[in-house]
Amino acid sequence: FKATTPTEEIPFDQKNCRFTTHALFCQVGQTVRILNDDGALHNTRCVGNRNGNTNNTLGPNNREGVKLVYKKAEREPFSVKCDLHSWMSAYHLVLDHPFAAVSDADGNFKIDNLPAGTYQFKVWHERGDGGKPGLLESKYKVTIKGGDNPAVEIKAAAAKFGL
């Protein structure tokens, strides 16, 4: 499968001393636009395994922002922090294909245009390894048939979340 890099930018904003996108998925080569909607200085430190570290400082109310383009796919999401406000954290996942999703507040997600076939997915959660970021499932198997497919429920024991 040869993926086409999306041309639309993904906004990654900071408001009320929070990253407004807590978990972000993008493709290799796609532009992430780092913005600052706060009246305070922020920095955005991304700690990728394959992409290395980036650290961008954004002045107060910077709506022009800074372009960030990842050049390599990552195996798992990596952390994003603001060193000036230690409680600010987020995660980015960079892949070389479009077949990933971030769940909504209720845990629902959808992956569109997945070709028919059998796939192994990774299921990651920020409290997925005894309360620390990690995989809930490393080889979750799903078979996709042509046309509409029924919803799949992914269950995980509370212990996996450190609960």
Phi, psi and omega per residue, in radians:
F1 nan 2.175 3.105
K2 -1.825 1.969 -3.101
A3 -1.470 2.510 3.030
T4 -1.669 2.276 -3.140
T5 -1.219 2.181 3.109
P6 -1.081 2.514 3.137
T7 -1.595 -0.333 -3.119
E8 -1.330 2.395 3.104
E9 -1.336 2.625 3.062
I10 -1.871 2.100 3.095
P11 -1.311 2.406 3.047
F12 -2.253 1.689 -2.937
D13 -1.824 2.847 3.067
Q14 -2.215 2.151 -3.101
K15 -2.546 2.370 -3.103
N16 0.945 0.691 -3.128
C17 0.952 0.749 3.041
R18 -2.468 2.583 2.942
F19 -1.356 2.193 -3.055
T20 -1.329 -0.300 3.007
T21 -1.992 1.812 -3.053
H22 -1.287 -0.622 3.114
A23 -2.291 2.149 -3.040
L24 -2.195 2.332 3.043
F25 -1.972 2.299 3.039
C26 -2.483 2.922 3.115
Q27 -1.775 2.725 3.061
V28 -0.916 2.305 3.110
G29 1.510 -0.202 3.130
Q30 -1.401 2.473 -3.109
T31 -1.475 2.235 2.955
V32 -1.816 2.188 -3.128
R33 -1.754 1.926 3.126
I34 -1.437 2.190 -3.083
L35 -2.177 2.834 3.064
N36 -2.361 1.935 3.132
D37 -1.691 0.095 -3.136
D38 -1.644 2.775 3.049
G39 -1.483 0.275 -3.120
A40 -2.161 2.691 3.054
L41 -1.193 2.428 3.055
H42 -2.335 2.748 2.897
N43 -2.204 2.705 3.140
T44 -2.193 1.826 -3.115
R45 -1.812 1.994 -3.136
C46 -1.811 2.246 -3.037
V47 -2.022 1.341 3.135
G48 -1.412 2.629 3.089
N49 -1.350 -0.789 -3.106
R50 -1.714 -0.426 -3.126
N51 -1.603 -0.085 -3.111
G52 1.277 -3.003 -3.114
N53 -1.682 2.464 2.960
T54 -2.187 2.639 -3.139
N55 -2.552 1.883 -3.093
N56 -2.009 2.272 3.085
T57 -1.725 2.348 3.119
L58 -2.178 2.206 3.113
G59 -1.193 2.943 -3.136
P60 -0.969 2.425 3.049
N61 0.929 0.669 3.138
N62 -1.442 1.754 -3.111
R63 -1.673 -0.147 3.023
E64 -1.349 -0.738 3.044
G65 1.340 -3.021 -3.123
V66 -2.213 2.352 3.085
K67 -1.438 2.351 3.080
L68 -2.226 2.183 3.140
V69 -2.249 2.032 3.102
Y70 -1.437 2.433 -3.051
K71 -1.782 -0.222 -3.093
K72 -2.345 2.572 3.058
A73 -1.257 2.605 3.105
E74 -1.948 2.714 3.126
R75 -1.425 -0.531 -3.121
E76 -2.517 2.863 3.045
P77 -1.060 2.639 3.101
F78 -2.199 2.814 -3.005
S79 -1.407 2.615 3.031
V80 -2.240 2.281 -3.075
K81 -2.329 2.763 2.890
C82 -1.923 2.009 -3.103
D83 -1.227 -0.338 3.136
L84 -1.436 -0.384 -3.127
H85 -2.363 1.631 -2.940
S86 -1.064 -0.359 3.141
W87 -1.402 -0.202 -3.123
M88 -1.410 2.113 3.104
S89 -2.584 2.661 3.108
A90 -2.715 3.135 3.125
Y91 -2.416 2.470 3.042
H92 -2.091 2.475 3.018
L93 -2.182 2.197 -3.134
V94 -2.015 2.156 3.120
L95 -2.230 2.855 3.117
D96 -1.726 0.345 3.094
H97 -2.625 2.897 -3.078
P98 -1.608 0.171 -2.981
F99 -1.673 1.253 3.089
A100 -2.678 2.882 3.119
A101 -2.732 2.726 3.005
V102 -1.912 2.284 -3.100
S103 -1.258 2.751 3.059
D104 -1.460 -3.033 -3.083
A105 -1.060 -0.417 3.137
D106 -1.680 0.048 3.122
G107 1.540 0.140 -3.132
N108 -1.554 2.572 3.048
F109 -2.704 2.892 3.123
K110 -2.512 2.404 3.059
I111 -2.016 1.937 -3.091
D112 -1.448 2.694 2.970
N113 1.072 0.489 3.090
L114 -1.336 2.119 -3.133
P115 -1.101 2.677 3.106
A116 -1.022 2.493 -3.139
G117 2.656 3.132 3.090
T118 -1.870 2.282 -3.048
Y119 -2.241 2.709 2.987
Q120 -1.983 2.134 3.133
F121 -1.875 2.667 2.955
K122 -1.726 2.415 3.079
V123 -2.028 2.030 -3.050
W124 -2.031 2.535 3.083
H125 -2.531 2.545 -3.105
E126 -1.182 -0.249 3.024
R127 -2.114 0.710 -2.987
G128 -1.701 0.072 3.131
D129 -2.378 1.317 -3.104
G130 1.139 0.543 3.124
G131 1.703 -0.049 3.106
K132 -1.961 2.765 3.128
P133 -0.969 2.356 3.091
G134 2.980 -3.077 -3.091
L135 -1.361 2.355 2.936
L136 -1.490 -0.593 -3.109
E137 -2.627 2.273 -3.114
S138 -1.702 -0.321 -3.115
K139 -2.475 1.128 3.128
Y140 -1.412 1.982 -3.012
K141 -1.568 2.293 3.112
V142 -2.397 2.360 3.046
T143 -1.857 2.200 -3.135
I144 -1.877 2.235 3.090
K145 -1.818 2.809 3.081
G146 -1.053 2.525 -3.135
G147 1.485 -2.744 -3.121
D148 -1.278 2.488 3.109
N149 -2.122 2.529 3.120
P150 -1.205 2.728 3.079
A151 -1.101 2.575 3.113
V152 -1.979 2.307 3.104
E153 -1.748 2.233 3.104
I154 -1.837 2.112 -3.126
K155 -1.910 2.501 3.085
A156 -2.445 2.415 3.133
A157 -1.162 2.530 3.127
A158 -0.996 -0.539 -3.132
A159 -1.073 -0.514 3.118
K160 -1.155 -0.388 3.130
F161 -1.657 0.100 -3.106
G162 1.314 0.375 -3.125
L163 -1.702 nan nan
